[in-house]
Amino acid sequence: MHPQKKVKAYNNFMITIRLQKISDAKRFFEILKNPNFIYWDIRPKTIKDEEKWLRKNPERRRKNSEFNYSIIHIGEIVGAVGVKINSGRPHIGEIGYFLDEKYWGQGITTTAVKLLETICLKKLKLKRLEIVMQPGNKASEKVAIKCGYKKEGLLKKLLKHQDGKYHDSYMYAKTI
């Protein structure tokens, strides 16, 4: 079992991460439909699509392939953070996250990533964490740097987006 984690963040507020629930679908759908999410390519078409995805989380955890958490601030879901375990190299995890636009720039994502790192180290026994982002995503780059990740390079045509095009990505990583 992966317990709820809390830590005091930069602006004297509490952030909690907890395993995602199917009931989080409506809030995630609201956050992800924001047209200003230009660097987040995964957009559920309906709340039912989001529920369908969330229903698969227990199986992902059982297979030790993915652990996804909701970010809670003042009792409200404000985003999500998770880690995918590399199937060929099970000591490596790739961290991903998204946050409601009205909370951008407040240190919430940085705090959530640090909480997730604790789980990755203590519970999942990972040794290397990676954050992959599009080169123009300065906010994500700031999160990676604030959390101590180092840029390892530009990976050409790494990610295929829903538009069918392949995009370059920066790789940031750290060993824990």
N, C-alpha and C positions, 0 to 999 in steps of 0.2 A: 504494500500500500504506500502511496506517495502522499504524505501529509501536506496540509495547507502550510504555506510559508509566508512569513511577514518580515518586513524590515522597514525601518524609518528611512524615508527618501529625502531628497535634497531640500524640498520646500516644506518640511515639517508635516508631511502627510504620510499616512500608512498605505502601503501597497500590499495586497495579498494575491498570491496565485493559487489556484485550485484546479483540480482536474475538470475538464470541460463536461458540461451536462447537455443533454438534448434540449432542455429548456433554454439554453443560451442561444439557440438558433435565431430567434427573432432579433435579438440585439446584434449578433454578428452580421446578420443580413443588413440591418440598418447601417452599421459601420462600413461594411464592404461595398455597399452600393454608392458610396461617395465618389463622384466623378474626379475629385482631387487625388484619389489614390492612383496616380499615374505609374507608380512603380510596383503595384500589386496586381498581378494578372489573374488571380483566382477570384472570380466573382460568381457566387451562386445566382442562378436565375430566379429562384423562388426560395421562400423560407423552407418549404418541403425539401428542396435540394440540400440546403444546409443541414437540416435534420438528418437526412440520409447519410451525409458525410459524418456527422457527429456520432451516429449510431455505430459506426465502424471503429471508433476510438478504443473500446475495450479489447477488440481483436488485435488492433495495432499494438497495444500495451502487452497483451499475452505473447505476441510474436516478438516482443522486444524491438520493434521497428520504429515506433513513434510514440512520443509522450507529449500531449497537448494540454495546455493550461489556459484558463481564463484569467485575465488581469482585472482585479477588483480594486476600486478606489472609492472610498466613502460609500460602500455598499452597492456600487453600480459597476456593471461590466463595462470596461473602457477599452478592451482589446484582448489580444491573445498572444501567447508565446509558446513555442514548442521546440522539440528537438527530434530530428530523424536520425536514426542509427544507420550507419553505412553497413549494408548487409555483407559485403566482402571484407570489410575491416571494422569489426564490431567495437573497436576502441575509439572510433571516430563518430562524432555527432554534428549534424548541421542545424544550427539554430535559425529559426524564423520568427517573425513577429509582425503584428499590425496594431494600430492604436487609433481610436476615434480622433478625428482632426481637432476637436476642441481641446484636446489634452496634449497636442504636439508641443514640444519644446519645454516641457516641465520636468524632465528627468524620469518620467514614469517607465518608459521602455527600458532605459538603462538599468533602473532598479529591478524590473521584471527579469531582464537577462541575468543579472547577478543572482537573483533568487533561483532561477533555473540552473545556473552553473553549479550551485550547491547540490541540487538534486543530481545533476550529471556526474558530479565527482563522488558524492557519498552513496547514492543509491544505485546509479547506473554504471559506476566504475569506469567512466570514459576517461581517456587520456588526452584527446585532442578535440577541440571544438572549432567549427568553421561557421562563418557568416558570409553568405554570397549575396551580392547586390549589384544592381545596374550602376554604371559609372556616374550617372547624374544624381543618384540618390544621396545627397549630402547629409540628410538627417540620419539615415541608416549608417552612413560612414562615421558620423559623430558618435553614435551609440557604440559601434565596434571599438573605436579608439578610446572612448571613456571607460570601456570595460577591459581594456588592456590587450585587444587583438592587434595583430600586426598585418599590414598589407603584404600579401605574398605574390600578387601579380594580377594581370588581366587575363582572363580565360576567354578565348575567342569562341563565339557562337555556342556558349554553354547552355543557355536556356531557350527552349522553344515556347513561345507565348501562344495565347489563344488565337492571335492573328495569323498564326502559321509561320511567323518569321523567327529566326534565331537571333538571340541578343548576346552581346558580350557582357561579362560580369567581372567584378573585382572579387578576389578571394581574400578574406581576412581570417586569421586563425590564431589560436593560442593553445598551448599545452597546459594541462592542469594536473 
